[in-house]
């Protein structure tokens, strides 16, 4: 058995087709059995004629994927999502979704709760100044005055407004929102202090008592949102519409 084992070892150790062989063939240097190259287990690939076609197929596949993604996202986010949100808004809160519009007794739109209006008659509560558009409260030109606190034009305008307001209600401090514009120029609200400042003038023009007018102002005073956000406000348009309905001006 030892002799057989040594013979097996000798058979394994003998090179086949190497130098000094009986058949005189050259050794296959760098090749593994079966003719595979000895390069760390990797075969050297050569470019075939089909590789350019494979790359073209890959580019086309990516292009088709990109186009399909564009179409799907456009339909999903540009059509379906807006329609679903619009539909839900119309069902859940249609008034707010349609702009919080205010209509008169005939059904005609006369304004919005979200956009202020200018009132010049002394029998109406007046809104704060507006720099939106040439005449103010232009919804298509929402903007502030963009004038800094040291701008002489702004200083002169505020001084003139303060003097005018002091003339209609002597001895009382002028609320700041009656002489300054909002950032949008479309603020529909004034502060309760600004409404109180105008009670004397409006009551005189409409021939009603100040206390009675104050009760209507209090009914149109909105508190802080959620009880802690912002400040109490009065919607000028809604207040004036209510006055026309309950306390029409004398002719």
C-alpha positions as CSV (number, residue, x, y, z in Angstrom):
1,X,0.0,0.0,0.0
2,X,2.9,2.4,0.7
3,X,4.3,1.6,-2.8
4,X,0.9,2.4,-4.4
5,X,0.6,5.6,-2.4
6,X,4.1,6.8,-3.6
7,X,3.3,5.9,-7.1
8,X,0.1,8.0,-6.9
9,X,2.2,10.9,-5.6
10,X,4.7,10.5,-8.4
11,X,1.9,10.5,-10.9
12,X,0.4,13.7,-9.6
13,X,3.8,15.4,-9.3
14,X,4.8,14.5,-12.9
15,X,4.1,17.4,-15.3
16,X,2.1,16.7,-18.3
17,X,3.4,18.2,-21.5
18,X,6.2,20.1,-19.6
19,X,9.9,20.5,-20.4
20,X,11.6,17.2,-20.9
21,X,8.5,15.4,-21.9
22,X,8.6,12.5,-24.3
23,X,6.3,14.3,-26.8
24,X,8.6,17.4,-27.0
25,X,5.6,19.8,-26.7
26,X,6.1,23.3,-25.2
27,X,4.6,23.9,-21.8
28,X,1.4,25.8,-21.4
29,X,2.8,28.6,-19.2
30,X,0.1,30.7,-17.4
31,X,-2.8,28.4,-18.3
32,X,-5.0,26.4,-16.0
33,X,-6.2,22.9,-16.9
34,X,-8.7,23.2,-19.7
35,X,-6.8,26.1,-21.3
36,X,-8.2,28.9,-19.1
37,X,-5.9,31.9,-18.4
38,X,-4.2,32.1,-15.1
39,X,-5.2,35.7,-14.1
40,X,-6.6,35.4,-10.6
41,X,-9.7,33.5,-11.7
42,X,-10.9,36.1,-14.2
43,X,-11.0,35.6,-17.9
44,X,-9.9,38.4,-20.2
45,X,-12.9,39.7,-22.1
46,X,-12.6,41.0,-25.5
47,X,-15.0,43.5,-27.0
48,X,-17.5,41.8,-29.2
49,X,-19.6,43.2,-32.0
50,X,-22.8,42.9,-29.9
51,X,-21.6,45.3,-27.1
52,X,-22.5,48.6,-28.9
53,X,-26.0,47.2,-29.4
54,X,-26.3,46.3,-25.7
55,X,-25.3,49.9,-24.7
56,X,-27.8,51.3,-27.1
57,X,-30.5,49.1,-25.6
58,X,-29.6,50.3,-22.1
59,X,-29.8,54.0,-23.1
60,X,-33.2,53.4,-24.8
61,X,-34.4,51.6,-21.7
62,X,-33.4,54.5,-19.4
63,X,-35.0,57.0,-21.8
64,X,-38.3,55.1,-21.9
65,X,-38.2,54.9,-18.0
66,X,-37.7,58.6,-17.7
67,X,-40.5,59.4,-20.2
68,X,-42.9,57.1,-18.3
69,X,-42.0,58.6,-15.0
70,X,-42.6,62.1,-16.4
71,X,-46.0,61.1,-17.7
72,X,-47.1,59.3,-14.5
73,X,-46.0,62.1,-12.2
74,X,-47.6,64.8,-14.4
75,X,-50.9,63.0,-14.4
76,X,-50.7,62.1,-10.7
77,X,-49.5,65.4,-9.3
78,X,-50.6,67.8,-12.0
79,X,-54.2,66.4,-12.6
80,X,-55.4,63.9,-10.1
81,X,-54.0,65.5,-7.0
82,X,-55.3,69.0,-7.7
83,X,-58.7,67.6,-8.7
84,X,-59.0,65.6,-5.5
85,X,-57.9,68.5,-3.3
86,X,-60.3,70.9,-5.0
87,X,-63.1,68.4,-4.7
88,X,-62.5,67.9,-1.0
89,X,-62.3,71.7,-0.4
90,X,-65.6,72.2,-2.2
91,X,-67.3,69.6,0.0
92,X,-65.7,70.3,3.4
93,X,-65.4,74.2,3.3
94,X,-66.8,75.6,0.0
95,X,-67.1,79.2,1.3
96,X,-63.3,79.5,2.1
97,X,-62.3,77.5,-1.0
98,X,-64.2,80.0,-3.2
99,X,-62.6,83.1,-1.7
100,X,-64.8,83.9,1.3
101,X,-66.9,86.1,-1.0
102,X,-69.6,88.4,0.4
103,X,-72.8,88.9,-1.6
104,X,-75.6,91.4,-1.2
105,X,-79.3,90.7,-1.0
106,X,-79.5,90.3,-4.7
107,X,-76.7,87.7,-4.8
108,X,-74.1,90.0,-6.4
109,X,-70.5,89.8,-5.1
110,X,-69.6,93.0,-3.3
111,X,-66.3,91.9,-1.8
112,X,-64.4,89.3,0.2
113,X,-63.8,88.8,3.9
114,X,-60.1,88.3,3.0
115,X,-59.5,91.5,1.0
116,X,-59.9,95.0,2.4
117,X,-61.7,97.9,0.8
118,X,-61.2,101.7,1.0
119,X,-64.1,103.7,2.6
120,X,-64.1,107.5,2.3
121,X,-67.5,108.5,3.6
122,X,-67.4,109.7,7.2
123,X,-70.4,107.5,8.0
124,X,-68.3,104.3,7.6
125,X,-65.5,102.8,9.6
126,X,-62.4,103.3,7.5
127,X,-59.7,100.8,6.8
128,X,-56.0,101.3,7.3
129,X,-54.0,103.0,4.6
130,X,-53.0,100.9,1.6
131,X,-50.1,101.0,-0.8
132,X,-51.4,98.3,-3.1
133,X,-51.9,100.0,-6.5
134,X,-52.4,103.7,-7.4
135,X,-55.5,104.1,-5.3
136,X,-54.9,101.4,-2.7
137,X,-56.5,98.0,-2.1
138,X,-55.7,96.8,-5.6
139,X,-55.8,93.0,-5.4
140,X,-53.7,92.8,-8.6
141,X,-50.9,94.9,-7.1
142,X,-50.5,93.6,-3.6
143,X,-47.5,95.4,-2.0
144,X,-46.3,97.5,0.8
145,X,-44.9,101.0,0.3
146,X,-41.3,99.8,0.6
147,X,-40.4,103.1,2.3
148,X,-38.0,102.9,5.2
149,X,-38.7,104.6,8.6
150,X,-36.3,107.5,7.7
151,X,-37.9,108.1,4.3
152,X,-39.2,111.7,4.3
153,X,-42.2,110.9,2.1
154,X,-43.4,108.3,4.6
155,X,-42.8,110.6,7.5
156,X,-44.8,113.5,5.9
157,X,-47.6,111.2,5.0
158,X,-47.9,109.7,8.5
159,X,-47.8,113.2,10.1
160,X,-50.5,114.4,7.8
161,X,-52.7,111.4,8.6
162,X,-52.2,111.8,12.4
163,X,-53.2,115.5,12.2
164,X,-56.3,114.7,10.2
165,X,-57.4,112.0,12.6
166,X,-56.7,114.2,15.7
167,X,-59.1,116.7,14.2
168,X,-62.0,114.2,14.2
169,X,-61.4,112.9,17.7
170,X,-59.4,115.4,19.7
171,X,-57.6,114.4,22.8
172,X,-57.4,110.7,22.0
173,X,-54.2,108.9,20.8
174,X,-54.3,107.8,17.2
175,X,-54.0,104.0,16.9
176,X,-50.9,103.0,14.8
177,X,-52.8,100.9,12.3
178,X,-54.8,103.9,11.2
179,X,-51.7,105.6,9.8
180,X,-49.6,102.7,8.7
181,X,-50.0,100.3,5.7
182,X,-50.0,96.5,6.0
183,X,-47.3,94.4,4.2
184,X,-49.8,93.2,1.6
185,X,-51.8,96.4,1.3
186,X,-55.0,94.3,1.4
187,X,-55.6,93.8,5.2
188,X,-59.3,93.6,5.7
189,X,-59.0,94.2,9.5
190,X,-58.4,97.0,11.9
191,X,-57.7,96.7,15.6
192,X,-60.5,97.2,18.2
193,X,-58.7,100.4,19.3
194,X,-58.9,101.7,15.7
195,X,-62.6,100.9,15.6
196,X,-63.2,102.6,19.0
197,X,-61.4,105.7,17.7
198,X,-63.9,106.1,14.9
199,X,-67.0,105.4,17.0
200,X,-67.6,109.1,17.7
201,X,-67.5,110.1,14.0
202,X,-69.6,107.2,12.7
203,X,-72.3,107.6,15.5
204,X,-72.6,111.3,14.7
205,X,-73.0,110.7,11.0
206,X,-75.6,107.9,11.4
207,X,-77.5,109.6,14.2
208,X,-77.1,106.7,16.7
209,X,-75.7,106.5,20.2
210,X,-72.1,105.6,20.8
211,X,-73.0,102.8,23.2
212,X,-75.3,101.2,20.6
213,X,-72.6,101.4,18.0
214,X,-70.0,100.0,20.4
215,X,-72.2,96.9,20.8
216,X,-72.2,96.3,17.1
217,X,-68.4,96.8,16.9
218,X,-68.0,94.3,19.8
219,X,-70.2,91.8,17.9
220,X,-67.8,92.0,14.9
221,X,-64.6,91.8,16.9
222,X,-62.8,88.5,16.3
223,X,-60.6,87.1,19.1
224,X,-57.2,85.6,18.8
225,X,-56.9,82.5,16.7
226,X,-57.1,79.4,18.9
227,X,-57.1,81.8,21.8
228,X,-53.4,82.7,21.7
229,X,-52.4,83.5,18.1
230,X,-52.4,87.1,16.8
231,X,-54.4,90.0,18.2
232,X,-58.2,90.7,18.2
233,X,-59.4,92.3,15.0
234,X,-62.5,93.9,13.4
235,X,-63.4,93.1,9.8
236,X,-64.2,96.6,8.3
237,X,-66.3,95.5,5.3
238,X,-68.5,93.2,7.4
239,X,-69.0,95.9,10.0
240,X,-70.0,98.5,7.5
241,X,-72.4,96.2,5.7
242,X,-74.0,95.4,9.1
243,X,-74.3,99.2,9.8
244,X,-76.0,99.8,6.4
245,X,-78.5,97.0,7.3
246,X,-79.3,98.0,10.9
247,X,-78.3,101.7,11.1
248,X,-78.7,103.3,7.7
249,X,-77.3,106.7,7.4
250,X,-79.6,109.7,7.5
251,X,-80.5,111.2,4.2
